[in-house]
């Protein structure tokens, strides 16, 4: 019984990341963007290629949170598409280890004191930074979860706003989360739905509120991200080992909603928002077909050829996650109404197809 309880607790801790993967490409629309150079000499933000060699649609994109699960995939995609990437980081050495120069030539790395010089002259900024929330929420951790998002967003917005118009980025893509809506087993949420009343809804409101302070001549897209699925990080990286040990299973009742998105679709959505001027305001970063958590566990077990027989009881979740257990015990059904309206081409509309693609 002790072993089984330990596995259940591990499953609870791992699965909590499902509801909070904010850690994430079809094509880039051929919208022309002007490409500026940096005006200050503190760090080198320009690349060696001559301006005459740049495509009309090439962008210079500064990215916060670039070393996270979603950020890594986004940087890889932008680099593969020959856009110029500036990684805004707190640890240049860590970022350089993740994006070695041999594989990612030309990427610029900037620590916080150098962010200004990279943001000025960028075509766009993508803000993905924030402390992971897949942990037990102490009062100190809750404060840091909120402040890490608000502080970075405020800094990015201030640096954009303080830029003169000739070097100010044209676009800001700022991540937020479906936690904005609160939790419910019965309600259906889209971009027009009001905010919830719990802690994560409060975090998201303040997070978005700071992004909304950006200058009005900067196109702003707020991507409310759901649970991001991918093989090399996020929820599945923690859950797959449990299923391989025949220890996977639903959390709580299994009836709570699971609003997910494949990491490739999320990266595609961000790229489309970078290049397509129609993408502005709030856009839900979720797949069109959310599922109950019990179904998600069934599908994962089926793809892995493993049963999903061990449910994690409420008491185990609460023991591991305390107040944070409410996120996975309740969930929310979030639809990407705006992305559908814009005609965004989801590659993975059903969780079964997403899981099969990830595992193969």
Residue pairs with C-beta under 8 A, 6 or more apart in sequence:
4 310
5 316
7 242
7 245
7 247
7 310
8 247
8 310
8 312
8 313
8 316
9 312
9 316
9 319
9 320
10 242
10 247
11 239
11 242
11 247
11 248
11 249
11 251
11 310
11 312
11 316
12 251
12 312
12 316
12 317
12 319
12 320
12 321
12 325
12 328
13 134
13 238
13 320
13 321
14 235
14 238
14 239
14 242
15 235
15 238
15 239
15 251
15 312
15 328
16 134
16 135
16 317
16 320
16 321
16 324
16 325
16 327
16 328
17 132
17 134
17 234
17 235
17 238
18 227
18 235
18 239
18 258
18 260
18 293
18 296
18 328
19 179
19 227
19 258
19 327
19 328
19 331
20 132
20 133
20 134
20 177
20 179
20 200
20 227
20 327
21 69
21 70
21 225
21 226
21 227
21 228
21 229
21 234
21 235
22 70
22 128
22 130
22 132
22 133
22 175
22 177
22 225
22 228
23 65
23 68
23 69
23 70
23 71
23 132
23 228
23 233
23 234
24 69
24 70
24 71
24 73
24 74
24 128
24 225
24 228
24 230
24 263
24 266
24 267
24 270
25 77
25 81
25 264
25 267
25 268
25 271
26 268
26 272
26 345
26 347
27 271
28 57
28 81
28 271
28 272
28 274
28 275
29 272
29 275
29 276
30 56
30 57
30 275
31 57
31 275
31 276
31 277
32 56
32 57
33 56
33 57
33 58
33 59
33 123
33 124
33 170
33 275
34 123
34 170
35 51
35 54
35 58
35 59
35 60
35 84
35 123
36 60
36 120
36 121
36 122
36 123
36 166
36 167
37 45
37 46
37 121
38 44
38 45
38 46
38 117
38 118
38 120
38 121
38 167
39 120
39 121
39 167
40 116
40 117
40 120
42 114
42 117
43 108
43 110
43 114
43 117
43 118
44 108
45 60
45 86
45 108
45 110
45 117
45 118
45 121
46 121
47 84
47 106
48 106
55 82
57 275
58 82
58 83
58 84
59 78
59 83
59 84
59 123
59 124
59 274
59 275
60 83
60 84
60 85
60 86
60 121
60 122
60 123
60 124
61 78
61 83
61 84
61 85
61 86
61 122
61 123
61 124
61 125
61 126
61 274
62 86
62 87
62 88
62 115
62 118
62 119
62 122
62 124
62 125
62 126
62 169
63 71
63 74
63 75
63 78
63 85
63 86
63 87
63 88
63 125
63 126
63 128
64 71
64 88
64 89
64 125
64 126
64 127
64 128
64 129
64 152
64 156
65 71
65 127
65 128
65 129
65 130
65 152
65 175
66 72
66 74
66 75
66 85
66 87
66 88
66 89
66 95
66 99
66 128
67 87
67 89
67 94
67 95
67 98
68 128
68 129
68 233
69 228
69 230
69 232
69 233
69 234
69 263
70 128
70 175
70 225
70 228
70 263
70 266
70 267
71 128
72 98
72 233
73 230
73 263
73 264
73 267
74 126
74 128
74 267
74 270
74 271
75 85
75 87
75 99
75 104
75 107
77 267
77 271
78 85
78 271
79 85
79 104
79 106
79 107
81 271
84 106
84 108
85 104
85 106
85 107
85 108
86 107
86 108
86 109
86 110
86 118
86 122
87 95
87 99
87 107
87 108
87 109
87 110
88 110
88 112
88 115
88 118
88 119
88 156
89 95
89 109
89 110
89 111
90 111
90 112
91 111
92 109
92 110
92 111
95 109
96 109
99 107
99 109
101 107
108 118
110 117
110 118
112 155
115 155
115 156
115 159
116 159
116 162
119 125
119 156
119 159
119 160
119 163
119 169
120 159
120 163
120 164
120 167
120 168
121 167
122 169
123 169
123 170
123 171
124 169
124 170
124 171
124 172
124 173
124 274
125 156
125 160
125 169
125 171
125 172
125 173
126 173
126 174
126 175
126 270
126 274
127 152
127 153
127 156
127 172
127 173
127 174
127 175
127 211
128 175
129 148
129 149
129 152
129 153
130 145
130 148
130 149
130 152
130 175
130 207
131 144
131 145
131 148
131 149
133 145
133 200
133 324
135 141
135 321
135 324
136 320
136 321
136 322
136 324
137 145
137 199
137 321
137 322
137 323
137 324
142 199
145 203
146 202
146 203
146 206
146 207
149 203
149 206
149 207
150 206
150 207
150 210
153 174
153 207
153 210
153 211
154 210
154 213
156 172
156 174
157 172
157 210
157 211
157 213
157 214
160 168
160 169
160 172
160 214
160 215
160 218
161 213
161 214
161 215
163 169
165 217
168 215
168 217
168 218
169 218
170 218
170 219
171 218
171 219
171 220
171 221
171 273
171 274
172 211
172 214
172 218
172 219
172 220
172 221
173 221
173 223
173 270
173 273
173 274
174 207
174 208
174 211
174 220
174 221
174 222
174 223
175 223
175 225
176 204
176 207
176 208
176 211
176 222
176 223
176 224
176 225
177 200
177 203
177 204
177 207
177 224
177 225
177 226
178 189
178 224
178 225
178 226
178 259
178 284
178 285
178 286
178 332
178 334
179 196
179 198
179 200
179 201
179 203
179 204
179 327
180 195
180 196
180 200
180 201
180 204
180 205
180 208
180 224
181 187
181 189
181 193
181 194
181 195
181 196
181 201
181 332
181 334
182 195
182 196
182 197
182 198
182 200
182 201
182 332
183 196
183 198
183 256
183 326
183 327
183 330
183 331
183 332
184 257
184 330
184 331
184 332
184 333
185 255
185 256
185 257
185 330
185 331
187 193
187 332
187 333
188 333
188 335
189 332
189 333
189 334
189 335
190 284
190 334
190 335
190 336
190 337
190 338
191 224
191 281
191 282
191 283
191 284
191 337
191 338
192 337
195 201
195 204
195 205
198 326
199 323
200 327
204 224
208 222
208 282
211 220
211 222
212 220
212 222
214 220
219 277
219 280
220 280
220 281
221 273
221 279
221 280
221 281
221 283
222 281
222 282
222 283
223 266
223 269
223 270
223 273
223 283
223 284
223 285
224 282
224 283
224 284
224 285
224 286
224 334
225 261
225 266
225 285
225 286
226 259
226 260
226 261
226 284
226 285
226 286
226 287
226 290
226 334
227 234
227 235
227 258
227 259
227 260
227 261
228 234
228 235
228 260
228 261
228 262
228 263
228 266
229 235
229 236
229 260
229 261
229 262
229 263
229 351
229 354
229 355
229 358
230 236
230 237
230 262
230 263
230 264
230 358
231 237
231 240
231 358
231 359
233 263
234 263
236 300
236 358
239 248
239 300
240 300
240 304
242 248
243 300
243 301
243 304
243 306
243 308
244 304
244 306
246 306
246 307
246 309
246 310
247 310
248 297
248 300
248 301
248 304
248 306
248 307
248 308
248 310
249 297
249 308
249 309
249 310
249 311
249 312
250 293
250 294
250 297
250 308
250 311
250 312
251 293
251 311
251 312
251 317
251 328
251 329
252 293
252 311
252 312
252 313
252 314
252 317
252 328
252 329
253 294
253 329
254 292
254 293
254 294
254 297
254 311
255 292
255 293
255 294
256 292
256 293
256 328
256 329
256 330
256 331
257 290
257 291
257 292
257 293
257 331
257 332
257 333
257 334
258 290
258 291
258 292
258 293
258 295
258 296
258 331
258 351
259 286
259 287
259 290
259 331
259 332
259 333
259 334
260 286
260 287
260 290
260 291
260 296
260 351
260 354
261 269
261 285
261 286
261 287
261 348
262 287
262 347
262 348
262 354
262 357
262 358
264 347
264 348
265 287
265 346
265 347
265 348
266 285
268 344
268 345
268 347
269 283
269 285
269 339
269 344
272 279
272 344
273 279
273 283
276 342
278 342
279 342
281 338
282 338
283 336
283 338
283 339
283 342
284 334
284 335
284 336
284 337
284 338
284 339
285 336
285 339
286 334
286 335
286 336
287 336
287 346
287 348
287 349
287 350
287 351
287 354
288 335
288 336
288 340
288 346
288 349
289 349
289 350
289 351
290 333
290 334
290 335
291 299
291 351
293 328
293 331
295 351
296 351
297 308
298 308
299 351
299 352
299 355
300 308
300 355
301 307
301 308
302 352
303 352
303 355
303 356
303 359
304 359
314 325
314 329
317 325
317 328
317 329
318 325
321 328
336 344
336 346
339 346
348 354
348 357
